Amino acid sequence: MITYSFENIRSEFLYEHLYRCLREDIQCGKLRPGERLPSKRTFATHLGISTITVENAYSQLLTEGYIYSRPKRGYYVADITSCIFPRPRSVPKPVQGEESPPVWFADFTSNQIQTDMFPFATWTRVLRETLADEQSRLMKPVPARGCLTLRQAVSGHLQRFRGMYASPSQIVIGAGTEYLYSLIVRLLGTRHIICLEDPGYAKVRRIYESNGMTCRYAPLDDGGISMDALRQLHASIAHISPSHHFPTGRVMPIARRYELLGWANETEGRYIIEDDYDSEFRFTGKPVPTLFSIDAGGKVIYMNTFSKTLTPTIRISYMVLPPELVQPFQESLGFLSCTVSNFEQYTLARFINDGYFEKHLNRMRTYYRKKRDLLIHTLKKSALAGKADIIEQCAGLHFLLRFHTSLDDICLKERFQKQGLHLAALSGYYHEPHPDASHTYLINYSSLESKKIPEAIERLCQAVLSES
């Protein structure tokens, strides 16, 4: 009779071990087609195990087709001689884990927020309340545009803080702006030529191109995107960040905004994608009105995210469609599932409606303003005073720093790295080389600890001003 050892089988269930032993003997031909297997009771007694263990092993083999049964006659080995079993592969070498990112003393490229600035206690309390009060709605599917409760909350927030009047039906919730960009392409079609600002965020171009869109680039002048270049490129969509351009920080004046809206209204099918990614952080005066709020022709698609105000890891963004695109969106993309979980949507909606988001924003504005002021004050008092220009617009979470030096950007980068500093050169954001971009770097301070600022600036001075 067939015999197997049940010693040293570790954490494997007995029936799994028996199943594997029988399967291997069938595959290698030790148990031949048509051969009758021992009865469950006899086999169990012989192996010193329970009948149910044998029954479970036989059941799994029967399900997978390795054996078959005959009523009142027992189990038999199936004919699998026509099957080709792959040869055992050699043991692969252990896969190397992803390289750990370098640890910088100061990372001026990171847009992460410090852990202690996220309102964990409030968010946890709101989440518990949501789980207790919204159980029935949490388990129901939501429309492609997102749950109505969150869209209503976003609509109210935009009206109070951005002067935008948009109905919840115009708002689309998505897991990050990258996903929403792809929805825009699917909605408008790939026949369009989209014009991007130069310099700009390279990832935006990659997203559009990966979705089949043709991208072209228009340089900036003092008013923002060049209208002459925009017209010459024959684009039908313009992607811009007028309230705080990335990476230059420029703010588009009202005259250029109306000029841009005029361009969009000249021809049917033209649209403007307004990326308002960090408009909440303006430290002097009121926020600059959005293009969407002054658009009478329904040509602006507004984009924003909670990544800058809460945390990038929450991955909740939204766009506001012009009224004329609401029905086409529903007809062509309404079958999609919303990419943000119900739990997060209802929690964020309550966080906004109960006033916690406004309090958090006020706290973050104060925090970032103090940090920015400390950073700029420290720069002005350092050895870089008179040897570097600070270019900023009192808005957003970064500014530009242009060094008066003959060193090229490659040499400066090496010096920064030796000092434990990570900086991104403005020249890296241009599609076409730009001579005025050299020696200019982005200073993103959102993740920089205030206590590190004095030493970070001292290291910056050493990197730029030291002779060797």
N, C-alpha and C positions, 0 to 999 in steps of 0.2 A: 504493500500500500504506500501511497505517496506520503512522504514525511518531510516536515519542515521544522526548523528550530525557531523558537520564540524567545531566545535569549538575546540580550543586548539590542533590543529594538527601540530603545530610547523612548521618545515621546509619541511614537507612532501608535495609532490604535491597532488592536490585534487584528481586526477584520481587514484593515488597510494593508497590514503586513502580509496576511494570507492572500489577499487579492493580488498584490504585486508579485508574490512568489508564483502563483498559478499563472498569471499573465505572462511572466517571463518564460515559464516552461512551455506555454502554448506558442509563444512567438518563436522560440528557438527550435521547436519541433520535438521537444522531449515528451510532451503530451500530444499525441497524434490526432488528426481529425477523426471524429466518430467515436473516440475512446470515451467510455463511460466513467464519470467521476464518482467517487465514493458518496454514499448517502450522507446527508447532513449529520444525522445522529452518529453513524459509524465513524465518520471523519472526525467529528468533535471528540468522541471518546478516544480515538487513536492519538490525536494531537494533544489531548489534555486541555481542551478549551471548551467554551460553551457552544451549544447548538446555534444560538442566535448569532455568534461570531461567524460561523461557517455560512449561515443563511445570508448575512449581510455581504460577505465576500462573493458568494455565488450571485447574489442580486446585482452587484455592480458589474461583474463579468457578463451577466446576461444582458444588462442594459447596453453595454458597449459592444456586444456582438461576439465576444470571445467564446461563449458557450451557448447552447440552446437546450430547451427542456422538452421532454415528452411526457404527456400526462400519465401519471402513475408508474412511470418507468425511470425517472431521474434526469440527471443533467449530463450532457455530452459535449465534447470539444468540437467547436465549429471549425469549418474548413477555411483557413485564412492563408492558404499557401500562395494565393495570387497577390497577396498584399506585399508591398515592398517596404521594409522597415529601414529607416536611415541608420547608417553606421554611427556608432557613438563617436561624437566629436572629441578631439583632444581638449583637455581642460584649458579654457582660455586664460590668458594672463589677467590678473586683476585689473579692472578698469580704474584708471587714475581718477581720483576725485577732481572736481573743478578747482582750479587754482584759486586760492584765497586772495581776495583783493588786497592790494597793499594798504598798510595802515599809515595814514598821514597824520602828522601833527595838526595840520589845518587843511581841510579840503574845501577850497573855494569854488568847487564845481557842484557840490551836492545840494539837492533841493529837499533833502529830508528835514523833518522837524525833530527837535530834541524830545526824547521820551517824556520828560516831565512837563512838556507843554501840551500834551494831549489830555483832554478832560476825562480820564479813565473812570473816575468815580461817578461823574454825571452820566457818562455814556452807559456804564454798567447799570445804573439805576433806571435809566430810560429804557434800556433793553429788557430789563426784568418787567417793567410796567407794560411794555409792548407785548411780551410773551403772555402776560396774564390777561390783558384786555383784548388782544386782537387774535385770539387763537383760531377762530373760524376763518377770518380773512387771510391769516398767514398760510393756511393750507389750500387756498384757492389760487388757480393760475391768474396771472395778471396780463393785461394787454401788452403788445409789442412796445408801446410807448412808455410802459412802466405803470405802477399803481397810481390811481387817481389821487389818493391822499398825498403822496409825495409831490406829484405834479402841481397840485393845488398849493402846497407849501412853498414850492419853488416859485410859482407864479406870484404869490404874495410877497416873498422875499425880493424878487426882482422889481416889483412895483415900489416897495418901500425904499430900497437902497440903490436902485439903478434907474428909477423913473421909467421903467419899461412896463407897458401894458400888453400882456400876452395871456391868452386863455390857457387853461391846463391842456386843452386839446392840441395846442401848438407845441407843447413840450415833449421831448423824447428823452427818456432816461437810458443810460448805457454804462457798461463797465469800462470806463476810460474814454478819452477823446479819440484814441486810435480806432476804437470800434465804431464810434460815431462818424469818423471820416469815411470809413468804408461804407457805412449806410448812405452817406451823401452821394458817393460814387454810384451805388446801386440805384439810388433814387433818380439822379440826374442823367446817368448814363456816361459811358466812356468816350462819347464823341466829342466832348468838350476839351478845350485846351485850358488848363488851369495855370494862372500866373502866381508865382510865389515871390516873396520879397527876398532881395539879395543885399545883405546877409539875412540868414534865417536859420530855422531849426531843421537840420538835414533829415531828421527822422520823419518829418511831415512829407517831404518829397518821396521818401522811400515807401511810405504808406500809400500815397496816391499812385505811384508808379506800379507798385505790387498789385494794385486793384485795376490796372489797365488804363490809367489816366495819363495823358501827355502833359508834362510839366515844363514850363518855361519860367524865366527869371527876369524880374525888373529891378533895377537898382533903386536906391533911395536918394532923395534929395532932402533939403531942409524941411519940406512939408510931409515927408513920408514917401510912399511908393510913387515913382515917377509916372505921371499920366501919359507923357509922350511915349515912354517905353511900353506902357500897358497897351496903348493903341497899336503900336507897331508890331506887337507880338500876336495880334489877332486873337487874344484870349477871350473866353466867354465867362470865366469864373476867376475871381481874384481872392486869394487867401491872405488876409492881413491881420495884424494885431495893432490897431490904431491907438488904443489907450495907453499902451506901454510896450513898445516894440521890443521883441527879443531878436538879437541880443543888444541892440544899441540903446534901448531905453527911451527912444524918441516918442513924443506924443503928437499925433496928427492934429493940426489946427483945423478949426471949423470950416475954413474956406476949402481946404483939400477934401474934407469929408463930403461936403456938398458937391464938389467936383466929381468925386468918385461915385456918388449916388447918381449924378447926372449921366455918367458913363454907363452905369448899369441899366438905366432907363432908356437909353438910346435904341437898344435892340432887344427884341423878344428873346428870352432864354438866357439872359445874363444874370449872374448872381454874385454876391459878395459873401464870403465866409468870414465872419468877424470872430477872431479868437481873443476872448477877454480873460485870459488865463489867470491873471493876478490883480485884477482891477480893485479887489477889496483892500489892497495895501497901498493906499495913497495917503501920505503923511501930512500934507498941507492942503487946505481947501477942500472942496467937495470933489467926489469922484467925477471924472470926465464923462459927459453923457455918451451913451453908446450910439453907434451908427444905427442900430436897430430902432432906437427910440426916436430918431429923426427921419426914418425911412417911411415915406408916404406911398411908395410904389410897390412894396412887398418884395424887395430884392435882397434882403439881408437875412442870412442864416447865422444865428448867434450861438456861440459855443462857450461853455464855461465848465469848470470842474471843482469838486470839493477837495482835490488832491493838495492844493496849496493852502487851503484854509483849515482842513482837518489833518489829513495825512495822505501821502501818495498811496499807501497800502490799502486804503478803503476802496479805491477804484470805482468811485461813483462820479459820473460826469453827466452833462445834459446839453441838449441843443434846443433852440427855439426856432421853429420853422415859420416862414411867412405864411399868412392865411391861405394863399393859393396853392401851397404845397401840402397842406394837411390831408386833403382827400387823396391826392396821388400817392402819398406815403402809405395811407391806410390800405389803398387798393393794391399796391405793389409789394409792400413789406409788412402789412398787418398780420401776416401768417407767422412771423417770427416770434420766438419767445424772448422776453426781456432777459438780458444777461446779468442783471443784478438780482440777488436773492430777495424774496419777500421780507425776510427778517431784517435785512439791512435797510430796505426801502421804508418800511413802517417805522423803524427805529429812528432813522434820519428825519422823517416827516415830523415825528413827535419832538425830536430835538430842536427842530426849527420852530414849530408851532408853539412850544412852551417857552420860547425866548432864550433857550440855552445857546443857540447858534450865534445870536446877536451878542450875547455876553462874551462868548468865546472870541468872536471877531474883535471886539473892543479890547479884550485882554491881549490878543495877538498883535494888534496894531501898536499898542503901547509898548509891548515887549520888543517888537522889531524896530520901532522907531528909536528906542533907547539904545539898542544894539548898533543900529546904523550910525547914530550920533556918536557913540563911543568909538566905533571903528574909524569914522571920518576924522574925529578929533585927534585920535591917536596917530593917524597918518599925517595930519597937518603939523603935529608936534614932533614927528620923527625926522630922521636924517633924509627922508625922501621929500621933505617940504621944499618946494621950488624945483624939484627934480622929477616930479610926476604930476600929472593933471588928473583930477577927479572929475569924471563926467557922469552926472546923475540928474534925475528929474524929480527927486523927492517922492518916488513911487516905486513899487515893486520890491523884490527881495534881492536885487543885484544892481551893481553899477559898474562902470568901466574905469580902469586905471591905466593911463598912458604914461609910460616911462620915458624920460629923456636919456636915452642911451644909444650907443652905437652897436650894442650887442644885438645879434639877430634872434628871432624867436626860438630857434633850435637851441642855441647856447643858453638863453634865458630859461628854457624849460629844464635843461639839465641842471642848472644852478638851483632852480626851485626844488627839484626833486632831492638834491643833496641836502637841502634844508628841511625836508619833510613837508614840503608845500605842494599842493596840487592846484594848478591854475589852468584855465582854458584860454587859449589865444583867440582874439577876435577874428584873426585871419582864417581860422579854421571853420568859420561859419559862412564864408563867402563861397559862392559857386564859381565865380570868376575872380581871379587874383585882384586884390585891391591894394595899391601901394600905401594908402593912408592907414591901413589896418595894422601894420607892424608895430611892435612894442606896446600893443594895447591888449589888456586882459580883463576878463570878466571876474568880478568879485561878488560871488554869491555867498551871502552870510547867514542864510537861514539855519544851517546846521552847525555853525561855528559857536562854540561856547564862549560867552563873554569873558570869562576868566583867562582864556587863551589869547585874547586879542593883543595885549601888549607884546607877548613873546612872538606871536605870529608876525606882527609888523616888524619886529626887530629882525627876525629871520628873513623877511622880505627885503629889508634894507641890506642885509649881508649878501643876499643873492644878487641884487642889482648893482650895489655900489662897491663891493669888494673888488680888488684889482686882479685877484686870481680865482 
